[in-house]
Structures are given as C-alpha cells and as structure tokens.
C-alpha cells in the first residue's frame, strides 16, 4: 500500500471534493467537528483537510491551534465523542448545527462555516460543510 494511502485517515479525496463543491478552502472554515474515535485519526484529518501540512499535525495540535479560544481552528468544541457520547459522529453534526445557529455552549464567535467529518477511517468516511443561514 502506498505511504500516502497507508498513513491516511482516508479523507483527502473527501476534502478536495467538499472544498471544490462549496467554493471554499481550509482557511474559510471557522470550526471543525472532527470524527475522533482515535487520536491519530484526528491529527491525520487535520492534515488531509489542509489545516496543516502532512506530517505536521502533531506539532500543529501541540501549538494550541485547535483550542476553542485562541486557536486558529477550534476543534470539537463540544468535547468530542470521548467527552460527550460515541453515537457514530451524530453529536458532531448536532454541534455543527448549533455552532451555525449561534446556540452552542462553546460558541465560536462569528462562525459562519463548520466542517463536520465522519469515520471510521480509510473507507467509508464522510464530510460536510455547514453554513450559517443569513
């Protein structure tokens, strides 16, 4: 198996498709709800969705970039599946909707686009971008 496929969360093609269809890129995303069944998969998804370069996910997370306050891309503002519940990512969808409605407990101020990903890894995987209703 090629390295780019083996060391992957399987989201690279989903990311390209989502960004192209929505006409946005990683810098446009205000909050990310990343399927977090295993920590390495979160790091790989951050790389595959373009929030940092491939191989730099660990240092990216260590830098505080995914923090709710002060991070460049707040991740799993609801606490993720470990903190909330493992309901196959549905809590991520709910949190994305609440972020777009401005009703989240840990609301990201001014959030207009939320990335929501689903797992488990490699295939099948999924993603969606939610936008604030104007």
C-alpha positions, 0 to 999 in steps of 0.5 A: 500500500502506498505511504500516502494511502497507508498513513491516511485517515482516508479523507483527502479525496473527501476534502478536495471534493467538499472544498471544490463543491462549496467554493471554499478552502481550509482557511474559510472554515471557522470550526471543525467537528472532527470524527475522533474515535482515535487520536491519530485519526484526528491529527491525520484529518487535520492534515488531509483537510489542509489545516496543516501540512502532512506530517505536521499535525502533531506539532500543529495540535501541540501549538494550541491551534485547535483550542476553542479560544485562541486557536486558529481552528477550534476543534470539537468544541463540544468535547468530542465523542470521548467527552460527550457520547460515541453515537457514530459522529451524530453529536458532531453534526448536532454541534455543527448545527448549533455552532451555525445557529449561534446556540452552542455552549462553546460558541465560536464567535462569528462562525459562519462555516463548520466542517463536520467529518465522519469515520471510521477511517480509510473507507467509508468516511464522510464530510460536510460543510455547514453554513450559517443561514443569513 
